[in-house]
Amino acid sequence: MVKREKSNYIIQAVVHALTLLEEFSGDVDELGVTELSKRLKLHKNNVFRLLATLEEKGYIEQNKITENYRLGIKSLELGQTFIRQMGV
């Protein structure tokens, strides 16, 4: 059996979704589709679809007033799970 590099198994859509989430780890609390599109160098439609998917799963939520996006409760839950697993 031929051994393949792990990079051969990378799913680009997952990379984009995780990179999008990482954009919220800085000083900014909320970001819009246009700003995320510029930062990620992705089409607005792709960014919107990623946001819709992440919002459906609870990792992102939309501010109904500003229409920008911010981290959702599921992101916090993952962080808390990590802290618990590390024994911190």
N, CA, C and O atoms as CSV, one atom per row, in Angstrom:
chain,resi,resn,atom,element,x,y,z
A,1,MET,N,N,0.839,-1.184,0.000
A,1,MET,CA,C,0.000,0.000,0.000
A,1,MET,C,C,0.884,1.247,0.000
A,1,MET,O,O,1.851,1.339,0.756
A,2,VAL,N,N,0.539,2.185,-0.848
A,2,VAL,CA,C,1.300,3.422,-0.969
A,2,VAL,C,C,0.900,4.366,0.156
A,2,VAL,O,O,-0.284,4.604,0.393
A,3,LYS,N,N,1.902,4.898,0.844
A,3,LYS,CA,C,1.643,5.854,1.922
A,3,LYS,C,C,1.531,7.248,1.317
A,3,LYS,O,O,2.428,7.695,0.601
A,4,ARG,N,N,0.437,7.927,1.604
A,4,ARG,CA,C,0.213,9.271,1.076
A,4,ARG,C,C,0.455,10.308,2.158
A,4,ARG,O,O,0.309,10.042,3.351
A,5,GLU,N,N,0.826,11.487,1.708
A,5,GLU,CA,C,0.974,12.620,2.617
A,5,GLU,C,C,-0.410,13.048,3.106
A,5,GLU,O,O,-1.387,12.983,2.360
A,6,LYS,N,N,-0.485,13.479,4.344
A,6,LYS,CA,C,-1.769,13.935,4.885
A,6,LYS,C,C,-2.335,15.101,4.086
A,6,LYS,O,O,-3.552,15.268,4.007
A,7,SER,N,N,-1.467,15.900,3.499
A,7,SER,CA,C,-1.937,17.050,2.728
A,7,SER,C,C,-2.786,16.624,1.529
A,7,SER,O,O,-3.550,17.432,1.002
A,8,ASN,N,N,-2.664,15.380,1.093
A,8,ASN,CA,C,-3.488,14.881,-0.011
A,8,ASN,C,C,-4.949,14.725,0.396
A,8,ASN,O,O,-5.822,14.615,-0.464
A,9,TYR,N,N,-5.218,14.715,1.678
A,9,TYR,CA,C,-6.567,14.470,2.175
A,9,TYR,C,C,-7.275,15.738,2.643
A,9,TYR,O,O,-8.401,15.669,3.136
A,10,ILE,N,N,-6.643,16.871,2.499
A,10,ILE,CA,C,-7.205,18.133,2.980
A,10,ILE,C,C,-8.395,18.553,2.123
A,10,ILE,O,O,-8.337,18.520,0.894
A,11,ILE,N,N,-9.474,18.948,2.798
A,11,ILE,CA,C,-10.678,19.424,2.124
A,11,ILE,C,C,-10.657,20.950,2.167
A,11,ILE,O,O,-10.720,21.549,3.241
A,12,GLN,N,N,-10.569,21.565,1.000
A,12,GLN,CA,C,-10.395,23.010,0.911
A,12,GLN,C,C,-11.550,23.783,1.550
A,12,GLN,O,O,-11.322,24.826,2.163
A,13,ALA,N,N,-12.774,23.296,1.421
A,13,ALA,CA,C,-13.919,23.991,2.023
A,13,ALA,C,C,-13.795,24.043,3.543
A,13,ALA,O,O,-14.182,25.032,4.167
A,14,VAL,N,N,-13.260,22.989,4.133
A,14,VAL,CA,C,-13.063,22.971,5.588
A,14,VAL,C,C,-11.972,23.964,5.971
A,14,VAL,O,O,-12.091,24.668,6.974
A,15,VAL,N,N,-10.920,24.017,5.181
A,15,VAL,CA,C,-9.847,24.994,5.413
A,15,VAL,C,C,-10.425,26.407,5.379
A,15,VAL,O,O,-10.112,27.225,6.244
A,16,HIS,N,N,-11.258,26.697,4.393
A,16,HIS,CA,C,-11.869,28.027,4.286
A,16,HIS,C,C,-12.753,28.331,5.499
A,16,HIS,O,O,-12.716,29.442,6.029
A,17,ALA,N,N,-13.537,27.362,5.936
A,17,ALA,CA,C,-14.424,27.575,7.083
A,17,ALA,C,C,-13.628,27.849,8.355
A,17,ALA,O,O,-13.980,28.735,9.135
A,18,LEU,N,N,-12.562,27.092,8.560
A,18,LEU,CA,C,-11.743,27.294,9.759
A,18,LEU,C,C,-10.984,28.619,9.694
A,18,LEU,O,O,-10.838,29.302,10.708
A,19,THR,N,N,-10.509,28.976,8.523
A,19,THR,CA,C,-9.827,30.261,8.351
A,19,THR,C,C,-10.795,31.407,8.628
A,19,THR,O,O,-10.422,32.412,9.233
A,20,LEU,N,N,-12.031,31.252,8.185
A,20,LEU,CA,C,-13.056,32.257,8.458
A,20,LEU,C,C,-13.254,32.407,9.965
A,20,LEU,O,O,-13.293,33.529,10.470
A,21,LEU,N,N,-13.377,31.313,10.678
A,21,LEU,CA,C,-13.534,31.373,12.137
A,21,LEU,C,C,-12.351,32.073,12.799
A,21,LEU,O,O,-12.528,32.835,13.749
A,22,GLU,N,N,-11.158,31.818,12.302
A,22,GLU,CA,C,-9.950,32.423,12.877
A,22,GLU,C,C,-9.934,33.938,12.718
A,22,GLU,O,O,-9.254,34.624,13.481
A,23,GLU,N,N,-10.657,34.469,11.755
A,23,GLU,CA,C,-10.726,35.923,11.568
A,23,GLU,C,C,-11.366,36.613,12.773
A,23,GLU,O,O,-11.165,37.811,12.975
A,24,PHE,N,N,-12.121,35.882,13.563
A,24,PHE,CA,C,-12.789,36.446,14.732
A,24,PHE,C,C,-11.935,36.340,15.988
A,24,PHE,O,O,-12.395,36.698,17.073
A,25,SER,N,N,-10.708,35.858,15.866
A,25,SER,CA,C,-9.859,35.681,17.048
A,25,SER,C,C,-9.031,36.917,17.382
A,25,SER,O,O,-8.300,36.920,18.373
A,26,GLY,N,N,-9.136,37.949,16.583
A,26,GLY,CA,C,-8.381,39.171,16.835
A,26,GLY,C,C,-9.157,40.161,17.681
A,26,GLY,O,O,-9.969,39.777,18.523
A,27,ASP,N,N,-8.902,41.429,17.450
A,27,ASP,CA,C,-9.520,42.502,18.228
A,27,ASP,C,C,-10.954,42.807,17.804
A,27,ASP,O,O,-11.702,43.438,18.551
A,28,VAL,N,N,-11.336,42.365,16.622
A,28,VAL,CA,C,-12.648,42.703,16.081
A,28,VAL,C,C,-13.708,41.732,16.600
A,28,VAL,O,O,-13.492,40.521,16.649
A,29,ASP,N,N,-14.856,42.289,16.985
A,29,ASP,CA,C,-15.945,41.467,17.514
A,29,ASP,C,C,-16.886,40.974,16.421
A,29,ASP,O,O,-17.385,39.850,16.481
A,30,GLU,N,N,-17.123,41.816,15.427
A,30,GLU,CA,C,-18.056,41.480,14.355
A,30,GLU,C,C,-17.449,41.819,13.006
A,30,GLU,O,O,-16.675,42.766,12.871
A,31,LEU,N,N,-17.819,41.021,12.009
A,31,LEU,CA,C,-17.361,41.247,10.642
A,31,LEU,C,C,-18.514,41.010,9.678
A,31,LEU,O,O,-19.387,40.176,9.919
A,32,GLY,N,N,-18.498,41.763,8.578
A,32,GLY,CA,C,-19.505,41.582,7.542
A,32,GLY,C,C,-18.992,40.710,6.411
A,32,GLY,O,O,-17.810,40.373,6.354
A,33,VAL,N,N,-19.885,40.356,5.523
A,33,VAL,CA,C,-19.547,39.494,4.391
A,33,VAL,C,C,-18.478,40.140,3.520
A,33,VAL,O,O,-17.530,39.468,3.112
A,34,THR,N,N,-18.612,41.424,3.229
A,34,THR,CA,C,-17.654,42.108,2.358
A,34,THR,C,C,-16.261,42.114,2.966
A,34,THR,O,O,-15.284,41.823,2.277
A,35,GLU,N,N,-16.160,42.440,4.240
A,35,GLU,CA,C,-14.856,42.468,4.913
A,35,GLU,C,C,-14.237,41.078,4.954
A,35,GLU,O,O,-13.043,40.927,4.697
A,36,LEU,N,N,-15.021,40.073,5.270
A,36,LEU,CA,C,-14.503,38.699,5.293
A,36,LEU,C,C,-14.064,38.258,3.902
A,36,LEU,O,O,-13.054,37.570,3.751
A,37,SER,N,N,-14.816,38.654,2.899
A,37,SER,CA,C,-14.467,38.322,1.520
A,37,SER,C,C,-13.101,38.896,1.148
A,37,SER,O,O,-12.287,38.219,0.519
A,38,LYS,N,N,-12.858,40.132,1.536
A,38,LYS,CA,C,-11.563,40.768,1.270
A,38,LYS,C,C,-10.444,40.077,2.038
A,38,LYS,O,O,-9.388,39.788,1.475
A,39,ARG,N,N,-10.671,39.815,3.310
A,39,ARG,CA,C,-9.638,39.202,4.149
A,39,ARG,C,C,-9.282,37.795,3.686
A,39,ARG,O,O,-8.114,37.408,3.697
A,40,LEU,N,N,-10.289,37.033,3.281
A,40,LEU,CA,C,-10.079,35.633,2.905
A,40,LEU,C,C,-9.765,35.450,1.423
A,40,LEU,O,O,-9.373,34.371,0.980
A,41,LYS,N,N,-9.950,36.546,0.665
A,41,LYS,CA,C,-9.762,36.487,-0.788
A,41,LYS,C,C,-10.669,35.425,-1.418
A,41,LYS,O,O,-10.251,34.624,-2.254
A,42,LEU,N,N,-11.927,35.458,-0.975
A,42,LEU,CA,C,-12.958,34.560,-1.495
A,42,LEU,C,C,-14.122,35.403,-2.011
A,42,LEU,O,O,-14.321,36.532,-1.564
A,43,HIS,N,N,-14.881,34.858,-2.941
A,43,HIS,CA,C,-16.065,35.553,-3.436
A,43,HIS,C,C,-17.085,35.709,-2.307
A,43,HIS,O,O,-17.185,34.863,-1.419
A,44,LYS,N,N,-17.831,36.801,-2.363
A,44,LYS,CA,C,-18.842,37.065,-1.332
A,44,LYS,C,C,-19.836,35.911,-1.209
A,44,LYS,O,O,-20.250,35.559,-0.104
A,45,ASN,N,N,-20.216,35.326,-2.342
A,45,ASN,CA,C,-21.165,34.213,-2.310
A,45,ASN,C,C,-20.608,33.033,-1.516
A,45,ASN,O,O,-21.332,32.405,-0.744
A,46,ASN,N,N,-19.329,32.734,-1.705
A,46,ASN,CA,C,-18.705,31.637,-0.959
A,46,ASN,C,C,-18.658,31.950,0.534
A,46,ASN,O,O,-18.927,31.085,1.368
A,47,VAL,N,N,-18.317,33.189,0.860
A,47,VAL,CA,C,-18.265,33.606,2.264
A,47,VAL,C,C,-19.656,33.510,2.888
A,47,VAL,O,O,-19.809,33.019,4.006
A,48,PHE,N,N,-20.660,33.979,2.162
A,48,PHE,CA,C,-22.027,33.918,2.673
A,48,PHE,C,C,-22.450,32.477,2.943
A,48,PHE,O,O,-23.079,32.196,3.964
A,49,ARG,N,N,-22.114,31.572,2.045
A,49,ARG,CA,C,-22.480,30.161,2.217
A,49,ARG,C,C,-21.735,29.531,3.395
A,49,ARG,O,O,-22.306,28.732,4.138
A,50,LEU,N,N,-20.472,29.889,3.563
A,50,LEU,CA,C,-19.726,29.404,4.727
A,50,LEU,C,C,-20.363,29.919,6.017
A,50,LEU,O,O,-20.548,29.164,6.972
A,51,LEU,N,N,-20.695,31.209,6.035
A,51,LEU,CA,C,-21.331,31.801,7.214
A,51,LEU,C,C,-22.680,31.144,7.506
A,51,LEU,O,O,-22.999,30.862,8.661
A,52,ALA,N,N,-23.463,30.904,6.466
A,52,ALA,CA,C,-24.771,30.272,6.650
A,52,ALA,C,C,-24.621,28.881,7.257
A,52,ALA,O,O,-25.397,28.490,8.129
A,53,THR,N,N,-23.631,28.145,6.797
A,53,THR,CA,C,-23.381,26.800,7.321
A,53,THR,C,C,-22.936,26.855,8.773
A,53,THR,O,O,-23.439,26.110,9.614
A,54,LEU,N,N,-21.988,27.743,9.065
A,54,LEU,CA,C,-21.490,27.883,10.435
A,54,LEU,C,C,-22.580,28.412,11.369
A,54,LEU,O,O,-22.638,28.034,12.539
A,55,GLU,N,N,-23.431,29.277,10.854
A,55,GLU,CA,C,-24.544,29.796,11.653
A,55,GLU,C,C,-25.543,28.674,11.959
A,55,GLU,O,O,-26.042,28.575,13.080
A,56,GLU,N,N,-25.823,27.852,10.987
A,56,GLU,CA,C,-26.743,26.720,11.179
A,56,GLU,C,C,-26.255,25.780,12.279
A,56,GLU,O,O,-27.059,25.205,13.012
A,57,LYS,N,N,-24.937,25.628,12.391
A,57,LYS,CA,C,-24.346,24.735,13.390
A,57,LYS,C,C,-24.050,25.446,14.712
A,57,LYS,O,O,-23.631,24.801,15.673
A,58,GLY,N,N,-24.262,26.768,14.778
A,58,GLY,CA,C,-24.097,27.505,16.023
A,58,GLY,C,C,-22.710,28.084,16.269
A,58,GLY,O,O,-22.462,28.651,17.333
A,59,TYR,N,N,-21.800,27.952,15.302
A,59,TYR,CA,C,-20.437,28.469,15.483
A,59,TYR,C,C,-20.336,29.964,15.189
A,59,TYR,O,O,-19.404,30.633,15.634
A,60,ILE,N,N,-21.300,30.475,14.440
A,60,ILE,CA,C,-21.365,31.891,14.074
A,60,ILE,C,C,-22.806,32.333,14.294
A,60,ILE,O,O,-23.739,31.548,14.130
A,61,GLU,N,N,-22.976,33.607,14.669
A,61,GLU,CA,C,-24.329,34.157,14.733
A,61,GLU,C,C,-24.328,35.541,14.107
A,61,GLU,O,O,-23.308,36.230,14.084
A,62,GLN,N,N,-25.484,35.934,13.602
A,62,GLN,CA,C,-25.605,37.237,12.965
A,62,GLN,C,C,-26.265,38.221,13.914
A,62,GLN,O,O,-27.289,37.926,14.531
A,63,ASN,N,N,-25.653,39.403,14.019
A,63,ASN,CA,C,-26.239,40.498,14.775
A,63,ASN,C,C,-27.391,41.050,13.934
A,63,ASN,O,O,-27.169,41.562,12.836
A,64,LYS,N,N,-28.593,40.950,14.435
A,64,LYS,CA,C,-29.776,41.363,13.664
A,64,LYS,C,C,-29.821,42.870,13.420
A,64,LYS,O,O,-30.473,43.324,12.480
A,65,ILE,N,N,-29.139,43.643,14.249
A,65,ILE,CA,C,-29.130,45.101,14.083
A,65,ILE,C,C,-28.115,45.522,13.026
A,65,ILE,O,O,-28.455,46.253,12.096
A,66,THR,N,N,-26.869,45.064,13.162
A,66,THR,CA,C,-25.808,45.475,12.236
A,66,THR,C,C,-25.717,44.568,11.011
A,66,THR,O,O,-25.124,44.949,10.002
A,67,GLU,N,N,-26.295,43.380,11.092
A,67,GLU,CA,C,-26.224,42.346,10.056
A,67,GLU,C,C,-24.819,41.781,9.881
A,67,GLU,O,O,-24.564,41.025,8.944
A,68,ASN,N,N,-23.909,42.146,10.780
A,68,ASN,CA,C,-22.571,41.555,10.777
A,68,ASN,C,C,-22.609,40.242,11.548
A,68,ASN,O,O,-23.616,39.891,12.163
A,69,TYR,N,N,-21.500,39.533,11.502
A,69,TYR,CA,C,-21.424,38.217,12.134
A,69,TYR,C,C,-20.421,38.230,13.277
A,69,TYR,O,O,-19.469,39.010,13.287
A,70,ARG,N,N,-20.660,37.347,14.240
A,70,ARG,CA,C,-19.775,37.191,15.391
A,70,ARG,C,C,-19.758,35.711,15.762
A,70,ARG,O,O,-20.554,34.921,15.255
A,71,LEU,N,N,-18.839,35.351,16.655
A,71,LEU,CA,C,-18.769,33.965,17.099
A,71,LEU,C,C,-20.055,33.573,17.816
A,71,LEU,O,O,-20.663,34.385,18.513
A,72,GLY,N,N,-20.456,32.334,17.637
A,72,GLY,CA,C,-21.650,31.806,18.280
A,72,GLY,C,C,-21.305,30.979,19.509
A,72,GLY,O,O,-20.135,30.757,19.819
A,73,ILE,N,N,-22.328,30.536,20.192
A,73,ILE,CA,C,-22.171,29.808,21.455
A,73,ILE,C,C,-21.411,28.495,21.273
A,73,ILE,O,O,-20.708,28.063,22.187
A,74,LYS,N,N,-21.538,27.864,20.127
A,74,LYS,CA,C,-20.856,26.585,19.895
A,74,LYS,C,C,-19.339,26.777,19.915
A,74,LYS,O,O,-18.610,25.867,20.311
A,75,SER,N,N,-18.861,27.930,19.498
A,75,SER,CA,C,-17.424,28.224,19.554
A,75,SER,C,C,-16.946,28.257,20.999
A,75,SER,O,O,-15.875,27.741,21.317
A,76,LEU,N,N,-17.739,28.862,21.866
A,76,LEU,CA,C,-17.420,28.906,23.296
A,76,LEU,C,C,-17.407,27.501,23.882
A,76,LEU,O,O,-16.515,27.152,24.655
A,77,GLU,N,N,-18.391,26.701,23.516
A,77,GLU,CA,C,-18.469,25.332,24.025
A,77,GLU,C,C,-17.230,24.524,23.644
A,77,GLU,O,O,-16.724,23.746,24.454
A,78,LEU,N,N,-16.741,24.703,22.421
A,78,LEU,CA,C,-15.519,24.009,22.000
A,78,LEU,C,C,-14.324,24.453,22.827
A,78,LEU,O,O,-13.510,23.630,23.246
A,79,GLY,N,N,-14.221,25.757,23.060
A,79,GLY,CA,C,-13.127,26.281,23.876
A,79,GLY,C,C,-13.171,25.745,25.297
A,79,GLY,O,O,-12.137,25.397,25.867
A,80,GLN,N,N,-14.354,25.679,25.860
A,80,GLN,CA,C,-14.503,25.147,27.214
A,80,GLN,C,C,-14.144,23.663,27.265
A,80,GLN,O,O,-13.543,23.203,28.235
A,81,THR,N,N,-14.505,22.925,26.240
A,81,THR,CA,C,-14.151,21.504,26.176
A,81,THR,C,C,-12.644,21.336,26.128
A,81,THR,O,O,-12.092,20.463,26.798
A,82,PHE,N,N,-11.976,22.165,25.341
A,82,PHE,CA,C,-10.516,22.105,25.248
A,82,PHE,C,C,-9.883,22.368,26.612
A,82,PHE,O,O,-8.987,21.638,27.035
A,83,ILE,N,N,-10.343,23.402,27.291
A,83,ILE,CA,C,-9.803,23.743,28.616
A,83,ILE,C,C,-9.997,22.583,29.589
A,83,ILE,O,O,-9.086,22.246,30.345
A,84,ARG,N,N,-11.171,21.980,29.571
A,84,ARG,CA,C,-11.450,20.846,30.456
A,84,ARG,C,C,-10.527,19.668,30.134
A,84,ARG,O,O,-9.996,19.029,31.043
A,85,GLN,N,N,-10.337,19.385,28.855
A,85,GLN,CA,C,-9.487,18.262,28.448
A,85,GLN,C,C,-8.023,18.483,28.821
A,85,GLN,O,O,-7.296,17.528,29.094
A,86,MET,N,N,-7.601,19.731,28.832
A,86,MET,CA,C,-6.215,20.054,29.165
A,86,MET,C,C,-6.004,20.122,30.676
A,86,MET,O,O,-4.871,20.234,31.143
A,87,GLY,N,N,-7.084,20.055,31.431
A,87,GLY,CA,C,-6.981,20.093,32.881
A,87,GLY,C,C,-6.633,21.454,33.426
A,87,GLY,O,O,-6.062,21.566,34.511
A,88,VAL,N,N,-6.970,22.485,32.688
A,88,VAL,CA,C,-6.662,23.859,33.097
A,88,VAL,C,C,-7.710,24.354,34.058
A,88,VAL,O,O,-7.634,25.492,34.522
